[in-house]
Amino acid sequence: NNITSKNQFIELDPDRMNQEQSKSRPQYFEIIKSLTSSIISDCIANFEVIPWEIWGILSYLATEKTQIVGPFFILALLCPAIEDPLKYKLVNQSPSSRAKRTLFQISDIFQKIAKDTIFYQQDPQYESLNQFIEKHAQSFCQDLQNLSSCP
């Protein structure tokens, strides 16, 4: 909600930046990592408010299909909500196009976390996020797995 309410714009792709934005690019990486970390913390802290039906699916997956809970939660639930927060009633009005771009980039990072993959040469503008992704891929997915296993 902080991203949409403040019309926050963070661009990581140098091809989409003007000269002034290019100067702030290193700061943008830190901001987007901070926003992504905040979403991770919020997910873990508020896991108990997930509707029972969804929690039941996650719990089943945790017992039957080990190591699938994190990717399922991120790809099927979290990324769609990040990309379209109005549809999921997370905000009261549609985010601006600038905020949508920021949300899309955060969703892209979460997809990498879910798949435990890093950005490669075809996406050199994101390579500085690889260490962040590697750090959170295992821990966030494992936290989700553990929370889903709790009775």
Disulfide bonds with the S-S distance in Angstrom:
none
